[in-house]
Amino acid sequence: MTTRTTTKLGKKAIVIGGSIAGILTAKVLSDFFHEVVMIEKDIALDYPTIRKGVPQGAHGHALLKSGEEILEKLFPGFIEELLAAGSVASDFSQDISWYHHGSWKVSHYSGIRTVQQSRPFLEYHLQRRLKMIQNIQYIDGAKVLQLLTTENHSKVSGVVYQDLEGIVTELEAEVVVDSSGAASLTPQWLSKLGLPSPEKTEVKVDLHYASRIYQSLSPIENKWKGLLVYPNPPKQTFGGGIYRIEDNKWMVTLFGYGMEKPVTTAESFLEHAASLDHLPIYEAIKNGIPASDVSVYQFPKLRRFHYEKHRQLPNGLVVIGDAFCRIDPVFAQGMSLSALEASALQSVLVQCQQNQSLNNISKMAHRGFSKVLMVPWLIALVEDFRFVHTRGKKLFGLSVIQSFIKKVVLACAHDKQVYEQFISVLHLKAHPVTLFSPKVLKAIWLKSSVKEE
């Protein structure tokens, strides 16, 4: 993944936002520009902590295998550093106990290792590695106010930002990447330039999260490092998960779609856990020792901006991560999507270097991101539209796809090979079409007598 370049594409690139998407983007850009400047609203600290700009940081996050592999390529030795610092290694099929659509996945050793930690812990260690790169500069506690472009708005030329002391500065650059997340102001900045805002697709899911870290769980016997109880819609709309993180602690996250009364207190947290389809999560925490208060997060809708279709977007402006597309966080795809998009951006930059030109970088990058999004967007919509209150444009043939996936899920309860293939799809390592392979179809046929709940 690390690219050695002899000829730089430009003098300076700017990254707006120090999110994981921003960190990975800055790393990629550092190989192609003499200087990369990251502008972040929060003040950088020298220890893991939940940042104001990342309110979802207090909740459960999973790093999918596809994302893990890209992080390792960008920062060689990074995964072993995480493990040495306290991350937890787990075999996804053996160490994660998963109740899904009315059945438990078959437990077995698959060799599909993943690493578990909190979001702030992962972000801190990524930032630490990024700061070792000499041509990356940081402006913390600053807010970008507007984009700078050429007179006809055909190219981006930099940004205007305001620092903590209120001083406003213009900063020139050949490329500006917006990785500021869901709070991205790029649509408004374009409007101020007299340019149209990008088209967008939204799907309303009304998801509520509640999380709490536990120092220890109830004194019950368990062999898992992670426990997932997914809703069995349409009858059940609540779910939750537990997984071990650094410092021998446990992250517990509960969630619900279309909840009338969100979880906000310690008492309602336990009540919600007791209302799930199965009780293992409740049993694990009812006599546990909490290490934090209950944190709440709301996710009203999936949102995807179609910058790849924008015909007047200033060249050199790139939008990445949640600023480009927000997907239901229950599927734990966000961080890995950012990694896949950073990898796609790197491929575009290599092509630009071969052409010795930044022409069409914006168009090529956003088209690449759209390709990356095809599978995770499909996965999210197929599952979210199982809930009756979900609102938005449905996929053609949705009910047929949902019925087939339900059969695959049931097969995962008894067939190890099918489960491993299913994991590959969920971890964005394989295309969903691989679920139509002969071995999967055979397993479904053999289990055809099982009744779907």
RODO-2510 file (C-alpha; in nm, 4 decimals, decimal comma):
residues 453
     n   res          X          Y          Z
     1     m     0,0000     0,0000     0,0000
     2     t     0,2867     0,2408     0,0741
     3     t     0,3898     0,4018    -0,2538
     4     r     0,7380     0,5313    -0,3258
     5     t     0,7176     0,8279    -0,5557
     6     t     0,9903     1,0206    -0,7314
     7     t     0,7809     1,3038    -0,8730
     8     k     0,5271     1,4777    -0,6528
     9     l     0,1866     1,5767    -0,7899
    10     g     0,1823     1,9136    -0,6172
    11     k     0,3111     2,1361    -0,3415
    12     k     0,0284     2,1042    -0,0916
    13     a    -0,2859     1,9049    -0,0110
    14     i    -0,5302     1,9901     0,2671
    15     v    -0,7339     1,7394     0,4696
    16     i    -1,0353     1,8798     0,6565
    17     g    -1,1089     1,6706     0,9651
    18     g    -0,8907     1,4378     1,1700
    19     s    -1,1291     1,1432     1,1611
    20     i    -1,0061     0,7946     1,0759
    21     a    -1,0944     0,8748     0,7146
    22     g    -0,8860     1,1925     0,7470
    23     i    -0,5898     1,0121     0,9020
    24     l    -0,5804     0,7502     0,6279
    25     t    -0,6284     1,0138     0,3586
    26     a    -0,3399     1,2214     0,4953
    27     k    -0,1172     0,9135     0,4939
    28     v    -0,2032     0,8407     0,1307
    29     l    -0,1548     1,2037     0,0211
    30     s     0,1829     1,2287     0,1952
    31     d     0,3373     1,0094    -0,0756
    32     f     0,2203     1,2392    -0,3561
    33     f     0,2527     1,5955    -0,2216
    34     h     0,5412     1,7864    -0,0714
    35     e     0,3227     1,8920     0,2193
    36     v    -0,0068     1,7731     0,3647
    37     v    -0,1932     1,9939     0,6119
    38     m    -0,4638     1,8477     0,8361
    39     i    -0,7125     2,0975     0,9807
    40     e    -0,9119     1,9673     1,2770
    41     k    -1,1664     2,1409     1,5046
    42     d    -1,0738     1,9382     1,8139
    43     i    -0,7509     1,9839     2,0089
    44     a    -0,5180     1,6855     1,9739
    45     l    -0,4408     1,5082     2,3031
    46     d    -0,1627     1,2623     2,3802
    47     y    -0,3906     0,9882     2,5143
    48     p    -0,7006     0,8005     2,3887
    49     t    -1,0192     0,9954     2,4523
    50     i    -1,3628     1,0530     2,3034
    51     r    -1,3464     1,3641     2,0865
    52     k    -1,6314     1,6138     2,0685
    53     g    -1,6251     1,5824     1,6891
    54     v    -1,6798     1,2050     1,7098
    55     p    -1,9888     1,1613     1,9314
    56     q    -2,0207     0,7978     1,8225
    57     g    -1,6755     0,7318     1,9711
    58     a    -1,8318     0,6207     2,3003
    59     h    -2,0052     0,3300     2,1298
    60     g    -1,9084    -0,0094     1,9962
    61     h    -1,6928    -0,0138     1,6826
    62     a    -1,5611    -0,3098     1,4888
    63     l    -1,2737    -0,3121     1,2447
    64     l    -1,3633    -0,5463     0,9589
    65     k    -1,0951    -0,7668     0,8075
    66     s    -1,0817    -0,5620     0,4866
    67     g    -1,0167    -0,2451     0,6845
    68     e    -0,7605    -0,4144     0,9068
    69     e    -0,5587    -0,5306     0,6079
    70     i    -0,5512    -0,1809     0,4573
    71     l    -0,4389    -0,0262     0,7867
    72     e    -0,1579    -0,2786     0,8023
    73     k    -0,0460    -0,1952     0,4482
    74     l    -0,0548     0,1786     0,5127
    75     f     0,1225     0,1446     0,8479
    76     p     0,3324    -0,1751     0,8441
    77     g     0,3384    -0,3475     1,1825
    78     f     0,0358    -0,1527     1,3040
    79     i    -0,1826    -0,4505     1,4027
    80     e     0,0886    -0,6071     1,6151
    81     e     0,1398    -0,2659     1,7790
    82     l    -0,2302    -0,2577     1,8649
    83     l    -0,2153    -0,6053     2,0151
    84     a     0,0955    -0,5184     2,2150
    85     a    -0,0791    -0,2070     2,3477
    86     g    -0,3885    -0,3970     2,4610
    87     s    -0,6154    -0,4765     2,1663
    88     v    -0,7815    -0,8172     2,1775
    89     a    -0,7339    -1,0766     1,9036
    90     s    -1,0292    -1,3029     1,8306
    91     d    -1,1244    -1,5711     1,5830
    92     f    -1,4466    -1,4376     1,4361
    93     s    -1,6204    -1,7747     1,4034
    94     q    -1,5026    -1,9196     1,7336
    95     d    -1,4714    -1,6276     1,9747
    96     i    -1,7805    -1,4323     1,8651
    97     s    -2,1121    -1,5841     1,9713
    98     w    -2,3747    -1,4511     1,7291
    99     y    -2,7521    -1,4865     1,7382
   100     h    -2,8826    -1,3742     1,4000
   101     h    -3,2368    -1,3863     1,2595
   102     g    -3,3527    -1,6520     1,5031
   103     s    -3,0480    -1,8830     1,5041
   104     w    -2,7000    -1,9049     1,6533
   105     k    -2,4078    -1,9216     1,4141
   106     v    -2,2089    -2,2457     1,4225
   107     s    -1,9025    -2,2030     1,6435
   108     h    -1,5730    -2,3249     1,4984
   109     y    -1,2134    -2,2195     1,4425
   110     s    -1,1856    -2,0441     1,1056
   111     g    -0,8526    -1,8620     1,1273
   112     i    -1,0284    -1,5334     1,0442
   113     r    -0,8599    -1,3191     1,3078
   114     t    -0,9914    -0,9752     1,3961
   115     v    -0,8725    -0,7192     1,6512
   116     q    -1,1001    -0,5585     1,9098
   117     q    -1,0594    -0,2227     2,0816
   118     s    -1,2481     0,0983     2,1463
   119     r    -1,2715     0,3648     1,8755
   120     p    -1,0639     0,6235     2,0720
   121     f    -0,7915     0,3637     2,1309
   122     l    -0,7679     0,2815     1,7599
   123     e    -0,7797     0,6479     1,6557
   124     y    -0,5069     0,7437     1,9027
   125     h    -0,2665     0,4805     1,7742
   126     l    -0,3347     0,5786     1,4135
   127     q    -0,2651     0,9430     1,4974
   128     r     0,0572     0,8430     1,6701
   129     r     0,1807     0,6678     1,3574
   130     l     0,0696     0,9548     1,1349
   131     k     0,2707     1,2063     1,3384
   132     m     0,5860     1,0164     1,2487
   133     i     0,5485     1,1322     0,8872
   134     q     0,7525     1,4484     0,8468
   135     n     0,5674     1,6163     0,5616
   136     i     0,2311     1,6155     0,7403
   137     q     0,1496     1,9321     0,9347
   138     y    -0,1353     1,9868     1,1839
   139     i    -0,3620     2,2802     1,2605
   140     d    -0,5742     2,1865     1,5631
   141     g    -0,8626     2,3812     1,7088
   142     a    -0,9390     2,5395     1,3728
   143     k    -1,2557     2,5610     1,1669
   144     v    -1,2681     2,5751     0,7887
   145     l    -1,4969     2,8593     0,6804
   146     q    -1,5021     2,8268     0,3024
   147     l    -1,3404     2,6840    -0,0075
   148     l    -1,1141     2,8819    -0,2354
   149     t    -1,1390     2,8210    -0,6086
   150     t    -1,0204     2,9673    -0,9361
   151     e    -1,2263     3,2521    -1,0770
   152     n    -1,4517     3,0260    -1,2838
   153     h    -1,4784     2,7696    -0,9988
   154     s    -1,3341     2,4947    -1,2186
   155     k    -1,0554     2,4119    -0,9727
   156     v    -1,0128     2,4263    -0,5976
   157     s    -0,7248     2,6456    -0,4821
   158     g    -0,7374     2,6135    -0,1026
   159     v    -0,9465     2,6988     0,2034
   160     v    -1,0139     2,9787     0,4492
   161     y    -0,9932     2,8763     0,8145
   162     q    -1,0236     3,0363     1,1559
   163     d    -0,8003     2,9353     1,4463
   164     l    -0,8683     2,9322     1,8220
   165     e    -0,7714     3,2982     1,8552
   166     g    -1,0181     3,4001     1,5865
   167     i    -0,7506     3,4731     1,3258
   168     v    -0,8734     3,4024     0,9712
   169     t    -0,6193     3,2653     0,7246
   170     e    -0,6204     3,1667     0,3591
   171     l    -0,4291     2,8482     0,2816
   172     e    -0,3521     2,7519    -0,0778
   173     a    -0,3474     2,3912    -0,2025
   174     e    -0,3895     2,1925    -0,5225
   175     v    -0,6129     1,9315    -0,3554
   176     v    -0,8629     1,9670    -0,0695
   177     v    -1,0170     1,6566     0,0871
   178     d    -1,3244     1,6877     0,3090
   179     s    -1,3175     1,4114     0,5696
   180     s    -1,5157     1,6048     0,8313
   181     g    -1,7826     1,3377     0,8662
   182     a    -2,1586     1,3757     0,8922
   183     a    -2,1208     1,7455     0,9759
   184     s    -1,9597     1,8162     0,6380
   185     l    -2,0241     2,1673     0,5074
   186     t    -1,9218     2,1007     0,1484
   187     p    -2,2811     2,1263     0,0137
   188     q    -2,3155     2,4709     0,1765
   189     w    -1,9732     2,5819     0,0555
   190     l    -2,0676     2,4869    -0,2991
   191     s    -2,3921     2,6837    -0,2701
   192     k    -2,1997     2,9923    -0,1547
   193     l    -1,9904     2,9625    -0,4706
   194     g    -2,3096     2,9597    -0,6783
   195     l    -2,2686     2,5900    -0,7575
   196     p    -2,5398     2,3253    -0,7144
   197     s    -2,5381     2,0984    -0,4112
   198     p    -2,4833     1,7296    -0,4826
   199     e    -2,7744     1,4918    -0,5248
   200     k    -2,8348     1,2708    -0,2249
   201     t    -3,0145     0,9504    -0,1342
   202     e    -3,1562     0,9053     0,2150
   203     v    -3,3167     0,6121     0,3944
   204     k    -3,4796     0,6840     0,7297
   205     v    -3,4178     0,4148     0,9935
   206     d    -3,4554     0,6034     1,3251
   207     l    -3,1815     0,4086     1,5047
   208     h    -3,0931     0,4720     1,8684
   209     y    -2,7733     0,3567     2,0399
   210     a    -2,6893     0,3281     2,4088
   211     s    -2,3476     0,2110     2,5284
   212     r    -2,1659     0,1516     2,8524
   213     i    -1,8188     0,0210     2,9336
   214     y    -1,7944    -0,2447     3,2037
   215     q    -1,4876    -0,3152     3,4157
   216     s    -1,6115    -0,6714     3,4544
   217     l    -1,9162    -0,8771     3,3628
   218     s    -2,1413    -1,0938     3,5793
   219     p    -1,9622    -1,3947     3,7303
   220     i    -2,0959    -1,6335     3,4658
   221     e    -1,9042    -1,8884     3,2641
   222     n    -1,8416    -1,7838     2,9051
   223     k    -1,5812    -1,8619     2,6421
   224     w    -1,6578    -1,5766     2,4063
   225     k    -1,4756    -1,2503     2,3462
   226     g    -1,7787    -1,1035     2,1751
   227     l    -2,1539    -1,1611     2,1943
   228     l    -2,4014    -1,0346     1,9338
   229     v    -2,7798    -1,0542     1,9467
   230     y    -2,9257    -0,9150     1,6249
   231     p    -3,2984    -0,8371     1,5957
   232     n    -3,5245    -1,0851     1,4214
   233     p    -3,7444    -0,8412     1,2268
   234     p    -4,0202    -0,7572     1,1810
   235     k    -4,1223    -0,8989     1,5210
   236     q    -3,8096    -0,7879     1,7054
   237     t    -3,6466    -0,4472     1,6543
   238     f    -3,3973    -0,4431     1,9425
   239     g    -3,0444    -0,5815     1,9500
   240     g    -2,7125    -0,5485     2,1225
   241     g    -2,3563    -0,6612     2,1543
   242     i    -2,0686    -0,7068     2,3950
   243     y    -1,7036    -0,7286     2,3054
   244     r    -1,3801    -0,7229     2,4966
   245     i    -1,1590    -0,4152     2,4524
   246     e    -0,8298    -0,2820     2,5864
   247     d    -0,7508    -0,2749     2,9605
   248     n    -0,9549    -0,5950     3,0123
   249     k    -1,2785    -0,4001     2,9847
   250     w    -1,5986    -0,4762     2,7981
   251     m    -1,7893    -0,2506     2,5603
   252     v    -2,1657    -0,3075     2,5775
   253     t    -2,3824    -0,1477     2,3099
   254     l    -2,7612    -0,1786     2,2850
   255     f    -2,9623    -0,0498     1,9925
   256     g    -3,3156    -0,0288     1,8650
   257     y    -3,4954     0,0763     1,5481
   258     g    -3,7952     0,3056     1,5838
   259     m    -3,7667     0,3203     1,9618
   260     e    -4,0389     0,5237     2,1327
   261     k    -3,8369     0,5639     2,4515
   262     p    -3,4562     0,5778     2,4029
   263     v    -3,2289     0,4266     2,6677
   264     t    -3,0736     0,7010     2,8819
   265     t    -3,0299     0,5635     3,2355
   266     a    -2,8606     0,2694     3,4051
   267     e    -3,2028     0,1251     3,4899
   268     s    -3,3392     0,1508     3,1345
   269     f    -3,0110     0,0066     3,0040
   270     l    -3,0722    -0,3155     3,1966
   271     e    -3,4418    -0,3164     3,1045
   272     h    -3,3548    -0,2874     2,7373
   273     a    -3,1029    -0,5722     2,7623
   274     a    -3,3705    -0,7890     2,9233
   275     s    -3,6097    -0,7184     2,6337
   276     l    -3,3836    -0,8676     2,3637
   277     d    -3,4737    -1,1844     2,1741
   278     h    -3,2306    -1,3777     2,3947
   279     l    -3,1015    -1,3006     2,7446
   280     p    -2,7233    -1,3656     2,7327
   281     i    -2,6425    -0,9933     2,7183
   282     y    -2,8646    -0,9192     3,0165
   283     e    -2,7225    -1,2143     3,2109
   284     a    -2,3700    -1,0929     3,1328
   285     i    -2,4219    -0,7394     3,2633
   286     k    -2,6899    -0,7625     3,5344
   287     n    -2,4267    -0,8177     3,8034
   288     g    -2,1398    -0,6547     3,6155
   289     i    -1,9325    -0,3604     3,7342
   290     p    -1,9772    -0,0514     3,5121
   291     a    -1,6755     0,1651     3,4276
   292     s    -1,8674     0,4462     3,2570
   293     d    -2,2041     0,6142     3,2417
   294     v    -2,4588     0,5356     2,9686
   295     s    -2,3829     0,7202     2,6441
   296     v    -2,6562     0,7797     2,3864
   297     y    -2,6305     0,8279     2,0118
   298     q    -2,8991     0,8750     1,7476
   299     f    -2,8682     0,7790     1,3829
   300     p    -3,1820     0,8990     1,1994
   301     k    -3,0981     0,7963     0,8427
   302     l    -2,8527     0,6573     0,5945
   303     r    -2,7297     0,9315     0,3655
   304     r    -2,5325     0,9111     0,0444
   305     f    -2,4168     1,2155    -0,1513
   306     h    -2,3683     1,1575    -0,5232
   307     y    -2,0593     1,3660    -0,5853
   308     e    -1,9726     1,1264    -0,8666
   309     k    -2,2648     1,2793    -1,0617
   310     h    -2,1794     1,6439    -0,9879
   311     r    -2,0910     1,8088    -1,3200
   312     q    -1,9697     2,1405    -1,1769
   313     l    -1,7608     2,0183    -0,8857
   314     p    -1,4297     2,2093    -0,8704
   315     n    -1,1499     1,9725    -0,9668
   316     g    -0,9201     1,8962    -0,6762
   317     l    -1,2072     1,8816    -0,4256
   318     v    -1,2598     1,5311    -0,2862
   319     v    -1,5196     1,4215    -0,0293
   320     i    -1,4519     1,1000     0,1626
   321     g    -1,5771     0,8915     0,4573
   322     d    -1,9039     0,9825     0,6297
   323     a    -1,9006     1,3148     0,4467
   324     f    -1,9532     1,1103     0,1301
   325     c    -2,1816     0,8387     0,2691
   326     r    -2,3186     0,7366     0,6091
   327     i    -2,4250     0,3741     0,6438
   328     d    -2,6160     0,2147     0,9311
   329     p    -2,3480     0,1741     1,2033
   330     v    -2,4990    -0,1534     1,3256
   331     f    -2,3138    -0,3257     1,0409
   332     a    -1,9769    -0,1892     1,1613
   333     q    -1,8684    -0,0905     0,8116
   334     g    -1,7791     0,2764     0,8627
   335     m    -1,4095     0,2524     0,9536
   336     s    -1,3391    -0,0152     0,6955
   337     l    -1,5227     0,1846     0,4291
   338     s    -1,2959     0,4784     0,5057
   339     a    -0,9962     0,2497     0,4597
   340     l    -1,1285     0,1131     0,1300
   341     e    -1,1963     0,4660     0,0043
   342     a    -0,8453     0,5765     0,1040
   343     s    -0,7120     0,2811    -0,0931
   344     a    -0,9255     0,3834    -0,3920
   345     l    -0,7923     0,7399    -0,3640
   346     q    -0,4392     0,6048    -0,3664
   347     s    -0,5086     0,4199    -0,6920
   348     v    -0,6401     0,7424    -0,8441
   349     l    -0,3303     0,9327    -0,7347
   350     v    -0,1068     0,6687    -0,8897
   351     q    -0,2978     0,7124    -1,2155
   352     c    -0,2618     1,0909    -1,1889
   353     q     0,1095     1,0472    -1,1389
   354     q     0,1352     0,8287    -1,4458
   355     n    -0,0496     1,0981    -1,6438
   356     q     0,1550     1,3706    -1,4716
   357     s    -0,1680     1,5631    -1,4139
   358     l    -0,4342     1,6184    -1,1483
   359     n    -0,7006     1,6658    -1,4153
   360     n    -1,0227     1,4781    -1,3319
   361     i    -0,8954     1,3684    -0,9899
   362     s    -1,2293     1,4581    -0,8284
   363     k    -1,4357     1,2692    -1,0831
   364     m    -1,2105     0,9625    -1,0716
   365     a    -1,1984     0,9583    -0,6899
   366     h    -1,5739     0,9838    -0,6384
   367     r    -1,6411     0,7198    -0,9006
   368     g    -1,3967     0,4953    -0,7184
   369     f    -1,5700     0,5602    -0,3855
   370     s    -1,9072     0,4770    -0,5420
   371     k    -1,7745     0,1395    -0,6553
   372     v    -1,6464     0,0730    -0,3035
   373     l    -1,9908     0,1556    -0,1639
   374     m    -2,1897    -0,0782    -0,3856
   375     v    -2,1670    -0,3848    -0,1606
   376     p    -2,1954    -0,2247     0,1871
   377     w    -2,4827    -0,0034     0,0720
   378     l    -2,6606    -0,3134    -0,0606
   379     i    -2,6029    -0,5036     0,2645
   380     a    -2,7384    -0,2164     0,4737
   381     l    -3,0515    -0,1643     0,2629
   382     v    -3,1364    -0,5349     0,2452
   383     e    -3,1300    -0,5607     0,6242
   384     d    -3,2759    -0,2198     0,7166
   385     f    -3,5823    -0,2658     0,4973
   386     r    -3,6776    -0,5700     0,7037
   387     f    -3,8031    -0,3195     0,9631
   388     v    -4,1519    -0,1974     0,8780
   389     h    -4,0886     0,1654     0,9738
   390     t    -3,7866     0,2110     0,7391
   391     r    -3,8594     0,4750     0,4752
   392     g    -3,6826     0,5302     0,1443
   393     k    -3,6422     0,3975    -0,2078
   394     k    -3,6365     0,0186    -0,2084
   395     l    -3,4143    -0,1986    -0,4234
   396     f    -3,5687    -0,3848    -0,7156
   397     g    -3,6384    -0,7448    -0,6156
   398     l    -3,5787    -0,6633    -0,2472
   399     s    -3,8117    -0,9299    -0,1053
   400     v    -3,6436    -1,2028    -0,3129
   401     i    -3,2980    -1,0941    -0,1964
   402     q    -3,4114    -1,0805     0,1662
   403     s    -3,5619    -1,4287     0,1458
   404     f    -3,2417    -1,5724     0,0013
   405     i    -3,0175    -1,4031     0,2597
   406     k    -3,2408    -1,5367     0,5364
   407     k    -3,1828    -1,8880     0,4003
   408     v    -2,8072    -1,8271     0,3968
   409     v    -2,8233    -1,7071     0,7571
   410     l    -3,0077    -2,0221     0,8613
   411     a    -2,7468    -2,2335     0,6830
   412     c    -2,4761    -2,0553     0,8851
   413     a    -2,6215    -2,2236     1,1929
   414     h    -2,4964    -2,5660     1,0819
   415     d    -2,2557    -2,5298     0,7871
   416     k    -1,9044    -2,3986     0,8617
   417     q    -1,8137    -2,3318     0,4986
   418     v    -2,1269    -2,1273     0,4371
   419     y    -2,0627    -1,9270     0,7543
   420     e    -1,7051    -1,8502     0,6477
   421     q    -1,8254    -1,7341     0,3064
   422     f    -2,0893    -1,5203     0,4749
   423     i    -1,8180    -1,3673     0,6945
   424     s    -1,6101    -1,2845     0,3870
   425     v    -1,9032    -1,0897     0,2434
   426     l    -1,9769    -0,9081     0,5700
   427     h    -1,6095    -0,8145     0,6088
   428     l    -1,6164    -0,6700     0,2550
   429     k    -1,3673    -0,9292     0,1356
   430     a    -1,6019    -1,0925    -0,1134
   431     h    -1,8948    -0,9869    -0,3325
   432     p    -2,2460    -1,1039    -0,2322
   433     v    -2,2660    -1,2952    -0,5620
   434     t    -2,0322    -1,5530    -0,4027
   435     l    -2,3240    -1,6535    -0,1791
   436     f    -2,4755    -1,8116    -0,4905
   437     s    -2,1870    -2,0579    -0,5171
   438     p    -2,2721    -2,4301    -0,5489
   439     k    -2,1593    -2,5091    -0,1929
   440     v    -2,3861    -2,2396    -0,0463
   441     l    -2,6842    -2,3383    -0,2607
   442     k    -2,6340    -2,7021    -0,1644
   443     a    -2,6289    -2,6144     0,2070
   444     i    -2,9494    -2,4132     0,1690
   445     w    -3,1173    -2,6983    -0,0167
   446     l    -3,0145    -2,9491     0,2528
   447     k    -3,1634    -2,7217     0,5163
   448     s    -3,4796    -2,6489     0,3212
   449     s    -3,6898    -2,8213     0,5838
   450     v    -3,5976    -2,5597     0,8446
   451     k    -3,8819    -2,3140     0,8992
   452     e    -3,7981    -1,9469     0,8938
   453     e    -3,9171    -1,7578     1,1964
***
